[in-house]
């Protein structure tokens, strides 16, 4: 340190070999490697980092767990077990997928091993109901596969996959639904008969001004000559009503509508609505050269 005439103290760089960059928890082995690099002294190889009390562990994650650097996920296992007495299997699957995406588990495979039967309680019932065969039977291995398939669908709707989480069994490639299949299924699952009735009701109660805009946009839809339209209006002038009518019109035909809004509250007013940031992977902090975080070749581009 050096005292300057202004009274300020000039800071001098201290001795440093280098800097370890931040790694997000969802990065897998890289994340656990970073933890060990900050803890293990004098390591000269990756094997040294994976060694603790004379035992060489197969992965950096296992080495971290042996050192007590990770939670054992017991609180999550106990919570899921308790919830299984009063919550549906579908709800438990949603909770599990949400916790996976949030990188809450230190050992996802262990949680799956302990809890997958809670997630799959309704699998056989649903298959019997869908096939109309009350005597249909499945062994435990196949029930687990069907359950994994349901988890995979939930993860893919959030842009993730079973492959992103260590220790969870993987389905063969031919049994893994593509993200495109999941997205299309989600958008085509609407009840067309109900939407036709809703569309007729909404259309009948439209104002003349709304009807002009509706006809203009639907003309573009019918001709399939995609265009951009910007609708401006103060709050309470019926913009959301117009979007609902347009959505019902297009979806009742079996076509796809992606309703997005700039805020979470606004998106809740739209049928099947999501925020633009969520749907198109728009960064939260935007600068001049920001782009959507959709990888080249991703099914989202379809």
Rosetta constraint file for C-alpha pairs under 8 A:
AtomPair CA 1 CA 9 HARMONIC 6.35 0.50
AtomPair CA 1 CA 10 HARMONIC 5.81 0.50
AtomPair CA 1 CA 11 HARMONIC 5.54 0.50
AtomPair CA 1 CA 12 HARMONIC 6.01 0.50
AtomPair CA 2 CA 9 HARMONIC 5.60 0.50
AtomPair CA 2 CA 10 HARMONIC 5.28 0.50
AtomPair CA 2 CA 11 HARMONIC 7.23 0.50
AtomPair CA 3 CA 7 HARMONIC 6.32 0.50
AtomPair CA 3 CA 8 HARMONIC 6.14 0.50
AtomPair CA 3 CA 9 HARMONIC 4.68 0.50
AtomPair CA 3 CA 10 HARMONIC 6.40 0.50
AtomPair CA 4 CA 8 HARMONIC 5.52 0.50
AtomPair CA 4 CA 9 HARMONIC 5.99 0.50
AtomPair CA 4 CA 10 HARMONIC 6.82 0.50
AtomPair CA 20 CA 34 HARMONIC 7.48 0.50
AtomPair CA 23 CA 27 HARMONIC 6.74 0.50
AtomPair CA 23 CA 30 HARMONIC 7.00 0.50
AtomPair CA 23 CA 31 HARMONIC 5.46 0.50
AtomPair CA 23 CA 34 HARMONIC 7.26 0.50
AtomPair CA 24 CA 31 HARMONIC 6.41 0.50
AtomPair CA 25 CA 31 HARMONIC 5.64 0.50
AtomPair CA 25 CA 103 HARMONIC 6.41 0.50
AtomPair CA 26 CA 31 HARMONIC 7.42 0.50
AtomPair CA 26 CA 103 HARMONIC 5.80 0.50
AtomPair CA 26 CA 164 HARMONIC 7.92 0.50
AtomPair CA 27 CA 31 HARMONIC 5.64 0.50
AtomPair CA 28 CA 32 HARMONIC 6.89 0.50
AtomPair CA 28 CA 164 HARMONIC 7.86 0.50
AtomPair CA 28 CA 165 HARMONIC 7.56 0.50
AtomPair CA 28 CA 166 HARMONIC 7.46 0.50
AtomPair CA 29 CA 33 HARMONIC 6.01 0.50
AtomPair CA 29 CA 59 HARMONIC 7.48 0.50
AtomPair CA 29 CA 60 HARMONIC 6.10 0.50
AtomPair CA 29 CA 61 HARMONIC 6.45 0.50
AtomPair CA 30 CA 34 HARMONIC 6.24 0.50
AtomPair CA 31 CA 35 HARMONIC 6.54 0.50
AtomPair CA 32 CA 36 HARMONIC 6.37 0.50
AtomPair CA 32 CA 60 HARMONIC 5.50 0.50
AtomPair CA 32 CA 61 HARMONIC 5.43 0.50
AtomPair CA 32 CA 64 HARMONIC 6.73 0.50
AtomPair CA 33 CA 37 HARMONIC 6.18 0.50
AtomPair CA 33 CA 49 HARMONIC 7.88 0.50
AtomPair CA 33 CA 60 HARMONIC 5.72 0.50
AtomPair CA 33 CA 61 HARMONIC 7.80 0.50
AtomPair CA 34 CA 38 HARMONIC 6.49 0.50
AtomPair CA 35 CA 39 HARMONIC 6.54 0.50
AtomPair CA 35 CA 64 HARMONIC 7.57 0.50
AtomPair CA 36 CA 40 HARMONIC 5.62 0.50
AtomPair CA 36 CA 49 HARMONIC 6.31 0.50
AtomPair CA 36 CA 60 HARMONIC 7.62 0.50
AtomPair CA 36 CA 64 HARMONIC 6.89 0.50
AtomPair CA 37 CA 41 HARMONIC 7.89 0.50
AtomPair CA 37 CA 49 HARMONIC 7.37 0.50
AtomPair CA 40 CA 49 HARMONIC 6.51 0.50
AtomPair CA 43 CA 48 HARMONIC 5.32 0.50
AtomPair CA 43 CA 49 HARMONIC 6.10 0.50
AtomPair CA 44 CA 48 HARMONIC 6.41 0.50
AtomPair CA 45 CA 49 HARMONIC 6.69 0.50
AtomPair CA 46 CA 50 HARMONIC 6.40 0.50
AtomPair CA 47 CA 51 HARMONIC 6.19 0.50
AtomPair CA 47 CA 56 HARMONIC 6.92 0.50
AtomPair CA 48 CA 56 HARMONIC 7.94 0.50
AtomPair CA 49 CA 60 HARMONIC 7.45 0.50
AtomPair CA 49 CA 63 HARMONIC 7.70 0.50
AtomPair CA 50 CA 56 HARMONIC 5.56 0.50
AtomPair CA 50 CA 57 HARMONIC 5.30 0.50
AtomPair CA 50 CA 58 HARMONIC 7.15 0.50
AtomPair CA 50 CA 59 HARMONIC 6.70 0.50
AtomPair CA 50 CA 60 HARMONIC 5.71 0.50
AtomPair CA 50 CA 62 HARMONIC 7.96 0.50
AtomPair CA 50 CA 63 HARMONIC 5.24 0.50
AtomPair CA 51 CA 55 HARMONIC 5.36 0.50
AtomPair CA 51 CA 56 HARMONIC 4.22 0.50
AtomPair CA 51 CA 57 HARMONIC 6.09 0.50
AtomPair CA 51 CA 63 HARMONIC 6.82 0.50
AtomPair CA 52 CA 56 HARMONIC 6.58 0.50
AtomPair CA 52 CA 57 HARMONIC 7.77 0.50
AtomPair CA 52 CA 63 HARMONIC 6.88 0.50
AtomPair CA 52 CA 66 HARMONIC 7.37 0.50
AtomPair CA 52 CA 67 HARMONIC 7.20 0.50
AtomPair CA 56 CA 63 HARMONIC 7.92 0.50
AtomPair CA 57 CA 62 HARMONIC 6.04 0.50
AtomPair CA 57 CA 63 HARMONIC 5.57 0.50
AtomPair CA 58 CA 62 HARMONIC 6.89 0.50
AtomPair CA 58 CA 63 HARMONIC 7.82 0.50
AtomPair CA 59 CA 63 HARMONIC 6.43 0.50
AtomPair CA 60 CA 64 HARMONIC 6.19 0.50
AtomPair CA 61 CA 65 HARMONIC 6.21 0.50
AtomPair CA 62 CA 66 HARMONIC 6.14 0.50
AtomPair CA 63 CA 67 HARMONIC 6.36 0.50
AtomPair CA 64 CA 68 HARMONIC 6.43 0.50
AtomPair CA 64 CA 69 HARMONIC 5.24 0.50
AtomPair CA 64 CA 70 HARMONIC 6.32 0.50
AtomPair CA 65 CA 69 HARMONIC 5.69 0.50
AtomPair CA 65 CA 70 HARMONIC 5.23 0.50
AtomPair CA 65 CA 71 HARMONIC 7.64 0.50
AtomPair CA 65 CA 72 HARMONIC 7.76 0.50
AtomPair CA 70 CA 106 HARMONIC 6.15 0.50
AtomPair CA 71 CA 105 HARMONIC 7.94 0.50
AtomPair CA 71 CA 106 HARMONIC 6.11 0.50
AtomPair CA 72 CA 106 HARMONIC 6.75 0.50
AtomPair CA 72 CA 107 HARMONIC 7.28 0.50
AtomPair CA 73 CA 77 HARMONIC 6.35 0.50
AtomPair CA 73 CA 105 HARMONIC 6.14 0.50
AtomPair CA 73 CA 106 HARMONIC 6.52 0.50
AtomPair CA 73 CA 107 HARMONIC 7.03 0.50
AtomPair CA 73 CA 111 HARMONIC 7.09 0.50
AtomPair CA 74 CA 78 HARMONIC 6.01 0.50
AtomPair CA 75 CA 79 HARMONIC 6.02 0.50
AtomPair CA 76 CA 80 HARMONIC 6.10 0.50
AtomPair CA 76 CA 111 HARMONIC 7.66 0.50
AtomPair CA 77 CA 81 HARMONIC 6.10 0.50
AtomPair CA 77 CA 111 HARMONIC 6.09 0.50
AtomPair CA 77 CA 114 HARMONIC 7.05 0.50
AtomPair CA 77 CA 115 HARMONIC 6.86 0.50
AtomPair CA 78 CA 82 HARMONIC 6.10 0.50
AtomPair CA 79 CA 83 HARMONIC 6.11 0.50
AtomPair CA 80 CA 84 HARMONIC 6.09 0.50
AtomPair CA 80 CA 92 HARMONIC 7.20 0.50
AtomPair CA 80 CA 115 HARMONIC 7.17 0.50
AtomPair CA 81 CA 85 HARMONIC 7.39 0.50
AtomPair CA 81 CA 115 HARMONIC 7.12 0.50
AtomPair CA 81 CA 118 HARMONIC 7.46 0.50
AtomPair CA 82 CA 86 HARMONIC 7.91 0.50
AtomPair CA 83 CA 87 HARMONIC 5.53 0.50
AtomPair CA 83 CA 92 HARMONIC 7.74 0.50
AtomPair CA 84 CA 88 HARMONIC 7.01 0.50
AtomPair CA 84 CA 89 HARMONIC 7.30 0.50
AtomPair CA 84 CA 92 HARMONIC 7.40 0.50
AtomPair CA 84 CA 118 HARMONIC 6.12 0.50
AtomPair CA 87 CA 91 HARMONIC 6.50 0.50
AtomPair CA 87 CA 92 HARMONIC 6.93 0.50
AtomPair CA 88 CA 92 HARMONIC 6.42 0.50
AtomPair CA 89 CA 93 HARMONIC 6.20 0.50
AtomPair CA 89 CA 118 HARMONIC 6.25 0.50
AtomPair CA 89 CA 119 HARMONIC 4.74 0.50
AtomPair CA 89 CA 120 HARMONIC 6.21 0.50
AtomPair CA 89 CA 121 HARMONIC 5.92 0.50
AtomPair CA 89 CA 122 HARMONIC 6.18 0.50
AtomPair CA 90 CA 94 HARMONIC 6.37 0.50
AtomPair CA 90 CA 119 HARMONIC 6.84 0.50
AtomPair CA 90 CA 122 HARMONIC 7.72 0.50
AtomPair CA 91 CA 95 HARMONIC 6.28 0.50
AtomPair CA 92 CA 96 HARMONIC 6.09 0.50
AtomPair CA 92 CA 118 HARMONIC 7.55 0.50
AtomPair CA 92 CA 119 HARMONIC 5.87 0.50
AtomPair CA 93 CA 97 HARMONIC 6.13 0.50
AtomPair CA 93 CA 119 HARMONIC 5.52 0.50
AtomPair CA 93 CA 150 HARMONIC 7.83 0.50
AtomPair CA 93 CA 151 HARMONIC 6.43 0.50
AtomPair CA 94 CA 98 HARMONIC 6.11 0.50
AtomPair CA 94 CA 151 HARMONIC 7.81 0.50
AtomPair CA 94 CA 154 HARMONIC 7.01 0.50
AtomPair CA 95 CA 99 HARMONIC 6.19 0.50
AtomPair CA 96 CA 100 HARMONIC 6.19 0.50
AtomPair CA 97 CA 101 HARMONIC 6.24 0.50
AtomPair CA 97 CA 151 HARMONIC 6.44 0.50
AtomPair CA 97 CA 154 HARMONIC 6.41 0.50
AtomPair CA 97 CA 155 HARMONIC 6.07 0.50
AtomPair CA 98 CA 102 HARMONIC 6.17 0.50
AtomPair CA 99 CA 103 HARMONIC 6.27 0.50
AtomPair CA 99 CA 104 HARMONIC 5.44 0.50
AtomPair CA 99 CA 105 HARMONIC 7.12 0.50
AtomPair CA 100 CA 104 HARMONIC 6.27 0.50
AtomPair CA 100 CA 105 HARMONIC 6.70 0.50
AtomPair CA 100 CA 108 HARMONIC 7.30 0.50
AtomPair CA 100 CA 165 HARMONIC 7.64 0.50
AtomPair CA 101 CA 155 HARMONIC 7.40 0.50
AtomPair CA 101 CA 158 HARMONIC 7.74 0.50
AtomPair CA 101 CA 160 HARMONIC 7.24 0.50
AtomPair CA 105 CA 111 HARMONIC 7.86 0.50
AtomPair CA 107 CA 111 HARMONIC 6.70 0.50
AtomPair CA 107 CA 166 HARMONIC 7.37 0.50
AtomPair CA 107 CA 167 HARMONIC 7.26 0.50
AtomPair CA 108 CA 112 HARMONIC 6.22 0.50
AtomPair CA 108 CA 165 HARMONIC 6.52 0.50
AtomPair CA 108 CA 166 HARMONIC 6.49 0.50
AtomPair CA 108 CA 167 HARMONIC 6.24 0.50
AtomPair CA 108 CA 168 HARMONIC 6.50 0.50
AtomPair CA 109 CA 113 HARMONIC 6.10 0.50
AtomPair CA 109 CA 165 HARMONIC 7.73 0.50
AtomPair CA 109 CA 166 HARMONIC 6.28 0.50
AtomPair CA 109 CA 167 HARMONIC 3.82 0.50
AtomPair CA 109 CA 168 HARMONIC 4.45 0.50
AtomPair CA 109 CA 169 HARMONIC 7.68 0.50
AtomPair CA 110 CA 114 HARMONIC 6.24 0.50
AtomPair CA 110 CA 167 HARMONIC 7.14 0.50
AtomPair CA 111 CA 115 HARMONIC 5.94 0.50
AtomPair CA 111 CA 116 HARMONIC 7.93 0.50
AtomPair CA 112 CA 116 HARMONIC 5.16 0.50
AtomPair CA 112 CA 168 HARMONIC 6.53 0.50
AtomPair CA 115 CA 119 HARMONIC 6.84 0.50
AtomPair CA 116 CA 120 HARMONIC 6.36 0.50
AtomPair CA 116 CA 144 HARMONIC 7.27 0.50
AtomPair CA 116 CA 147 HARMONIC 7.71 0.50
AtomPair CA 117 CA 121 HARMONIC 6.36 0.50
AtomPair CA 117 CA 144 HARMONIC 7.68 0.50
AtomPair CA 119 CA 147 HARMONIC 6.91 0.50
AtomPair CA 120 CA 124 HARMONIC 7.98 0.50
AtomPair CA 120 CA 143 HARMONIC 6.92 0.50
AtomPair CA 120 CA 144 HARMONIC 7.00 0.50
AtomPair CA 120 CA 147 HARMONIC 5.52 0.50
AtomPair CA 121 CA 125 HARMONIC 7.96 0.50
AtomPair CA 122 CA 126 HARMONIC 6.05 0.50
AtomPair CA 123 CA 127 HARMONIC 6.32 0.50
AtomPair CA 123 CA 143 HARMONIC 6.69 0.50
AtomPair CA 123 CA 146 HARMONIC 7.07 0.50
AtomPair CA 123 CA 147 HARMONIC 6.90 0.50
AtomPair CA 124 CA 128 HARMONIC 6.17 0.50
AtomPair CA 124 CA 136 HARMONIC 7.97 0.50
AtomPair CA 124 CA 137 HARMONIC 7.36 0.50
AtomPair CA 124 CA 138 HARMONIC 7.13 0.50
AtomPair CA 124 CA 143 HARMONIC 7.14 0.50
AtomPair CA 125 CA 129 HARMONIC 6.13 0.50
AtomPair CA 126 CA 130 HARMONIC 6.04 0.50
AtomPair CA 127 CA 131 HARMONIC 5.99 0.50
AtomPair CA 127 CA 136 HARMONIC 7.84 0.50
AtomPair CA 128 CA 132 HARMONIC 5.70 0.50
AtomPair CA 128 CA 133 HARMONIC 5.10 0.50
AtomPair CA 128 CA 134 HARMONIC 5.21 0.50
AtomPair CA 128 CA 135 HARMONIC 7.29 0.50
AtomPair CA 128 CA 136 HARMONIC 5.85 0.50
AtomPair CA 129 CA 133 HARMONIC 6.87 0.50
AtomPair CA 129 CA 134 HARMONIC 7.12 0.50
AtomPair CA 138 CA 142 HARMONIC 6.14 0.50
AtomPair CA 138 CA 143 HARMONIC 6.32 0.50
AtomPair CA 139 CA 143 HARMONIC 6.36 0.50
AtomPair CA 140 CA 144 HARMONIC 6.14 0.50
AtomPair CA 141 CA 145 HARMONIC 6.42 0.50
AtomPair CA 142 CA 146 HARMONIC 6.26 0.50
AtomPair CA 143 CA 147 HARMONIC 6.17 0.50
AtomPair CA 144 CA 148 HARMONIC 6.11 0.50
AtomPair CA 145 CA 149 HARMONIC 6.16 0.50
AtomPair CA 145 CA 171 HARMONIC 6.98 0.50
AtomPair CA 146 CA 150 HARMONIC 6.45 0.50
AtomPair CA 147 CA 151 HARMONIC 6.37 0.50
AtomPair CA 148 CA 152 HARMONIC 6.01 0.50
AtomPair CA 148 CA 169 HARMONIC 7.90 0.50
AtomPair CA 148 CA 170 HARMONIC 7.89 0.50
AtomPair CA 148 CA 171 HARMONIC 7.41 0.50
AtomPair CA 149 CA 153 HARMONIC 6.32 0.50
AtomPair CA 149 CA 171 HARMONIC 7.67 0.50
AtomPair CA 149 CA 175 HARMONIC 7.79 0.50
AtomPair CA 149 CA 176 HARMONIC 6.95 0.50
AtomPair CA 149 CA 177 HARMONIC 7.76 0.50
AtomPair CA 150 CA 154 HARMONIC 6.46 0.50
AtomPair CA 151 CA 155 HARMONIC 6.18 0.50
AtomPair CA 151 CA 162 HARMONIC 7.91 0.50
AtomPair CA 152 CA 156 HARMONIC 6.02 0.50
AtomPair CA 152 CA 161 HARMONIC 6.05 0.50
AtomPair CA 152 CA 162 HARMONIC 6.00 0.50
AtomPair CA 152 CA 176 HARMONIC 7.53 0.50
AtomPair CA 152 CA 177 HARMONIC 7.72 0.50
AtomPair CA 153 CA 157 HARMONIC 6.27 0.50
AtomPair CA 153 CA 177 HARMONIC 7.18 0.50
AtomPair CA 153 CA 179 HARMONIC 7.92 0.50
AtomPair CA 153 CA 182 HARMONIC 6.38 0.50
AtomPair CA 154 CA 158 HARMONIC 6.78 0.50
AtomPair CA 155 CA 159 HARMONIC 6.36 0.50
AtomPair CA 155 CA 160 HARMONIC 4.95 0.50
AtomPair CA 155 CA 161 HARMONIC 5.47 0.50
AtomPair CA 155 CA 162 HARMONIC 7.30 0.50
AtomPair CA 156 CA 160 HARMONIC 4.98 0.50
AtomPair CA 156 CA 161 HARMONIC 5.73 0.50
AtomPair CA 156 CA 178 HARMONIC 8.00 0.50
AtomPair CA 156 CA 179 HARMONIC 5.61 0.50
AtomPair CA 156 CA 182 HARMONIC 7.17 0.50
AtomPair CA 157 CA 179 HARMONIC 7.21 0.50
AtomPair CA 157 CA 182 HARMONIC 6.90 0.50
AtomPair CA 157 CA 183 HARMONIC 6.92 0.50
AtomPair CA 159 CA 179 HARMONIC 7.83 0.50
AtomPair CA 160 CA 164 HARMONIC 6.87 0.50
AtomPair CA 161 CA 165 HARMONIC 7.76 0.50
AtomPair CA 162 CA 168 HARMONIC 6.88 0.50
AtomPair CA 162 CA 169 HARMONIC 7.84 0.50
AtomPair CA 162 CA 170 HARMONIC 6.55 0.50
AtomPair CA 163 CA 168 HARMONIC 7.98 0.50
AtomPair CA 163 CA 170 HARMONIC 6.86 0.50
AtomPair CA 171 CA 175 HARMONIC 6.05 0.50
AtomPair CA 171 CA 176 HARMONIC 6.13 0.50
AtomPair CA 172 CA 176 HARMONIC 6.51 0.50
AtomPair CA 177 CA 181 HARMONIC 6.28 0.50
AtomPair CA 177 CA 182 HARMONIC 6.83 0.50
AtomPair CA 178 CA 182 HARMONIC 6.49 0.50
AtomPair CA 179 CA 183 HARMONIC 6.16 0.50
AtomPair CA 179 CA 299 HARMONIC 6.18 0.50
AtomPair CA 179 CA 300 HARMONIC 7.66 0.50
AtomPair CA 180 CA 184 HARMONIC 6.09 0.50
AtomPair CA 180 CA 299 HARMONIC 5.27 0.50
AtomPair CA 180 CA 300 HARMONIC 6.91 0.50
AtomPair CA 180 CA 302 HARMONIC 7.36 0.50
AtomPair CA 181 CA 185 HARMONIC 6.01 0.50
AtomPair CA 182 CA 186 HARMONIC 6.14 0.50
AtomPair CA 183 CA 187 HARMONIC 6.33 0.50
AtomPair CA 184 CA 188 HARMONIC 6.10 0.50
AtomPair CA 184 CA 256 HARMONIC 7.84 0.50
AtomPair CA 185 CA 189 HARMONIC 6.04 0.50
AtomPair CA 187 CA 256 HARMONIC 5.80 0.50
AtomPair CA 187 CA 257 HARMONIC 7.17 0.50
AtomPair CA 188 CA 251 HARMONIC 7.68 0.50
AtomPair CA 188 CA 254 HARMONIC 6.42 0.50
AtomPair CA 188 CA 255 HARMONIC 7.23 0.50
AtomPair CA 188 CA 256 HARMONIC 6.74 0.50
AtomPair CA 190 CA 195 HARMONIC 7.76 0.50
AtomPair CA 190 CA 251 HARMONIC 7.28 0.50
AtomPair CA 190 CA 252 HARMONIC 7.95 0.50
AtomPair CA 191 CA 195 HARMONIC 6.25 0.50
AtomPair CA 191 CA 252 HARMONIC 7.61 0.50
AtomPair CA 192 CA 196 HARMONIC 6.09 0.50
AtomPair CA 192 CA 251 HARMONIC 6.99 0.50
AtomPair CA 192 CA 252 HARMONIC 4.52 0.50
AtomPair CA 192 CA 253 HARMONIC 7.11 0.50
AtomPair CA 192 CA 254 HARMONIC 7.13 0.50
AtomPair CA 193 CA 197 HARMONIC 6.50 0.50
AtomPair CA 193 CA 252 HARMONIC 7.11 0.50
AtomPair CA 194 CA 198 HARMONIC 6.18 0.50
AtomPair CA 195 CA 199 HARMONIC 5.84 0.50
AtomPair CA 195 CA 248 HARMONIC 5.31 0.50
AtomPair CA 195 CA 249 HARMONIC 7.40 0.50
AtomPair CA 195 CA 251 HARMONIC 7.21 0.50
AtomPair CA 195 CA 252 HARMONIC 5.27 0.50
AtomPair CA 196 CA 200 HARMONIC 6.22 0.50
AtomPair CA 196 CA 248 HARMONIC 6.96 0.50
AtomPair CA 196 CA 249 HARMONIC 7.12 0.50
AtomPair CA 196 CA 252 HARMONIC 5.55 0.50
AtomPair CA 197 CA 201 HARMONIC 6.31 0.50
AtomPair CA 198 CA 202 HARMONIC 6.11 0.50
AtomPair CA 198 CA 248 HARMONIC 6.90 0.50
AtomPair CA 199 CA 203 HARMONIC 5.90 0.50
AtomPair CA 199 CA 245 HARMONIC 5.75 0.50
AtomPair CA 199 CA 248 HARMONIC 5.31 0.50
AtomPair CA 199 CA 249 HARMONIC 5.80 0.50
AtomPair CA 200 CA 204 HARMONIC 6.15 0.50
AtomPair CA 201 CA 205 HARMONIC 6.63 0.50
AtomPair CA 202 CA 206 HARMONIC 6.46 0.50
AtomPair CA 202 CA 241 HARMONIC 7.89 0.50
AtomPair CA 202 CA 245 HARMONIC 5.92 0.50
AtomPair CA 203 CA 211 HARMONIC 7.89 0.50
AtomPair CA 203 CA 245 HARMONIC 6.66 0.50
AtomPair CA 206 CA 210 HARMONIC 6.02 0.50
AtomPair CA 206 CA 211 HARMONIC 6.15 0.50
AtomPair CA 207 CA 211 HARMONIC 6.16 0.50
AtomPair CA 208 CA 212 HARMONIC 6.42 0.50
AtomPair CA 209 CA 213 HARMONIC 6.81 0.50
AtomPair CA 210 CA 214 HARMONIC 6.10 0.50
AtomPair CA 210 CA 238 HARMONIC 7.69 0.50
AtomPair CA 210 CA 242 HARMONIC 6.68 0.50
AtomPair CA 211 CA 215 HARMONIC 5.98 0.50
AtomPair CA 212 CA 216 HARMONIC 6.27 0.50
AtomPair CA 213 CA 217 HARMONIC 6.30 0.50
AtomPair CA 214 CA 218 HARMONIC 6.05 0.50
AtomPair CA 214 CA 242 HARMONIC 7.06 0.50
AtomPair CA 214 CA 246 HARMONIC 7.01 0.50
AtomPair CA 215 CA 219 HARMONIC 5.95 0.50
AtomPair CA 216 CA 220 HARMONIC 6.68 0.50
AtomPair CA 217 CA 221 HARMONIC 6.41 0.50
AtomPair CA 217 CA 229 HARMONIC 7.77 0.50
AtomPair CA 218 CA 222 HARMONIC 6.02 0.50
AtomPair CA 218 CA 246 HARMONIC 7.61 0.50
AtomPair CA 219 CA 223 HARMONIC 6.19 0.50
AtomPair CA 220 CA 224 HARMONIC 5.85 0.50
AtomPair CA 220 CA 225 HARMONIC 5.65 0.50
AtomPair CA 220 CA 226 HARMONIC 6.32 0.50
AtomPair CA 220 CA 227 HARMONIC 6.97 0.50
AtomPair CA 221 CA 225 HARMONIC 6.92 0.50
AtomPair CA 221 CA 226 HARMONIC 6.98 0.50
AtomPair CA 231 CA 239 HARMONIC 7.70 0.50
AtomPair CA 233 CA 237 HARMONIC 6.21 0.50
AtomPair CA 233 CA 239 HARMONIC 7.07 0.50
AtomPair CA 238 CA 242 HARMONIC 6.30 0.50
AtomPair CA 239 CA 243 HARMONIC 6.42 0.50
AtomPair CA 240 CA 244 HARMONIC 6.18 0.50
AtomPair CA 240 CA 269 HARMONIC 7.21 0.50
AtomPair CA 240 CA 270 HARMONIC 7.17 0.50
AtomPair CA 241 CA 245 HARMONIC 6.29 0.50
AtomPair CA 242 CA 246 HARMONIC 6.20 0.50
AtomPair CA 243 CA 247 HARMONIC 6.02 0.50
AtomPair CA 243 CA 270 HARMONIC 7.35 0.50
AtomPair CA 244 CA 248 HARMONIC 6.16 0.50
AtomPair CA 244 CA 270 HARMONIC 6.51 0.50
AtomPair CA 244 CA 271 HARMONIC 6.87 0.50
AtomPair CA 245 CA 249 HARMONIC 6.15 0.50
AtomPair CA 246 CA 250 HARMONIC 6.27 0.50
AtomPair CA 247 CA 251 HARMONIC 5.94 0.50
AtomPair CA 247 CA 257 HARMONIC 6.33 0.50
AtomPair CA 247 CA 259 HARMONIC 7.97 0.50
AtomPair CA 247 CA 271 HARMONIC 7.54 0.50
AtomPair CA 248 CA 252 HARMONIC 5.77 0.50
AtomPair CA 249 CA 253 HARMONIC 6.95 0.50
AtomPair CA 250 CA 254 HARMONIC 7.04 0.50
AtomPair CA 250 CA 255 HARMONIC 5.69 0.50
AtomPair CA 250 CA 256 HARMONIC 7.06 0.50
AtomPair CA 250 CA 257 HARMONIC 6.98 0.50
AtomPair CA 251 CA 255 HARMONIC 5.05 0.50
AtomPair CA 251 CA 256 HARMONIC 6.01 0.50
AtomPair CA 251 CA 257 HARMONIC 6.62 0.50
AtomPair CA 258 CA 272 HARMONIC 7.67 0.50
AtomPair CA 258 CA 273 HARMONIC 7.26 0.50
AtomPair CA 259 CA 267 HARMONIC 7.59 0.50
AtomPair CA 259 CA 270 HARMONIC 6.47 0.50
AtomPair CA 259 CA 271 HARMONIC 7.14 0.50
AtomPair CA 259 CA 272 HARMONIC 6.47 0.50
AtomPair CA 259 CA 273 HARMONIC 4.70 0.50
AtomPair CA 259 CA 274 HARMONIC 6.49 0.50
AtomPair CA 260 CA 267 HARMONIC 6.08 0.50
AtomPair CA 260 CA 270 HARMONIC 7.80 0.50
AtomPair CA 260 CA 273 HARMONIC 5.37 0.50
AtomPair CA 260 CA 274 HARMONIC 4.95 0.50
AtomPair CA 260 CA 275 HARMONIC 5.16 0.50
AtomPair CA 260 CA 276 HARMONIC 5.18 0.50
AtomPair CA 260 CA 279 HARMONIC 7.28 0.50
AtomPair CA 261 CA 266 HARMONIC 5.86 0.50
AtomPair CA 261 CA 267 HARMONIC 4.96 0.50
AtomPair CA 261 CA 273 HARMONIC 7.24 0.50
AtomPair CA 261 CA 274 HARMONIC 6.47 0.50
AtomPair CA 261 CA 275 HARMONIC 4.91 0.50
AtomPair CA 261 CA 276 HARMONIC 5.62 0.50
AtomPair CA 262 CA 266 HARMONIC 7.06 0.50
AtomPair CA 262 CA 267 HARMONIC 7.41 0.50
AtomPair CA 262 CA 275 HARMONIC 5.59 0.50
AtomPair CA 262 CA 276 HARMONIC 5.74 0.50
AtomPair CA 262 CA 277 HARMONIC 7.53 0.50
AtomPair CA 263 CA 267 HARMONIC 6.24 0.50
AtomPair CA 263 CA 275 HARMONIC 5.80 0.50
AtomPair CA 263 CA 276 HARMONIC 7.92 0.50
AtomPair CA 264 CA 268 HARMONIC 6.46 0.50
AtomPair CA 264 CA 274 HARMONIC 7.06 0.50
AtomPair CA 264 CA 275 HARMONIC 5.73 0.50
AtomPair CA 265 CA 269 HARMONIC 7.16 0.50
AtomPair CA 266 CA 270 HARMONIC 7.31 0.50
AtomPair CA 267 CA 273 HARMONIC 4.74 0.50
AtomPair CA 267 CA 274 HARMONIC 5.16 0.50
AtomPair CA 267 CA 275 HARMONIC 5.83 0.50
AtomPair CA 268 CA 272 HARMONIC 7.90 0.50
AtomPair CA 268 CA 273 HARMONIC 5.97 0.50
AtomPair CA 268 CA 274 HARMONIC 7.33 0.50
AtomPair CA 269 CA 273 HARMONIC 7.25 0.50
AtomPair CA 274 CA 278 HARMONIC 6.60 0.50
AtomPair CA 274 CA 279 HARMONIC 6.33 0.50
AtomPair CA 275 CA 279 HARMONIC 6.22 0.50
AtomPair CA 276 CA 280 HARMONIC 5.75 0.50
AtomPair CA 276 CA 281 HARMONIC 7.53 0.50
AtomPair CA 276 CA 282 HARMONIC 6.99 0.50
AtomPair CA 277 CA 281 HARMONIC 5.14 0.50
AtomPair CA 277 CA 282 HARMONIC 4.38 0.50
AtomPair CA 277 CA 283 HARMONIC 6.73 0.50
AtomPair CA 277 CA 284 HARMONIC 7.15 0.50
AtomPair CA 278 CA 282 HARMONIC 6.97 0.50
AtomPair CA 280 CA 292 HARMONIC 6.41 0.50
AtomPair CA 280 CA 293 HARMONIC 7.64 0.50
AtomPair CA 280 CA 294 HARMONIC 7.33 0.50
AtomPair CA 281 CA 292 HARMONIC 5.30 0.50
AtomPair CA 281 CA 293 HARMONIC 5.10 0.50
AtomPair CA 281 CA 294 HARMONIC 6.37 0.50
AtomPair CA 282 CA 291 HARMONIC 6.97 0.50
AtomPair CA 282 CA 292 HARMONIC 4.64 0.50
AtomPair CA 282 CA 293 HARMONIC 6.32 0.50
AtomPair CA 283 CA 290 HARMONIC 7.35 0.50
AtomPair CA 283 CA 291 HARMONIC 7.48 0.50
AtomPair CA 283 CA 292 HARMONIC 6.59 0.50
AtomPair CA 283 CA 293 HARMONIC 7.13 0.50
AtomPair CA 286 CA 290 HARMONIC 5.70 0.50
AtomPair CA 294 CA 298 HARMONIC 6.69 0.50
AtomPair CA 294 CA 300 HARMONIC 7.17 0.50
AtomPair CA 294 CA 301 HARMONIC 7.78 0.50
AtomPair CA 297 CA 301 HARMONIC 7.08 0.50
AtomPair CA 298 CA 302 HARMONIC 7.77 0.50
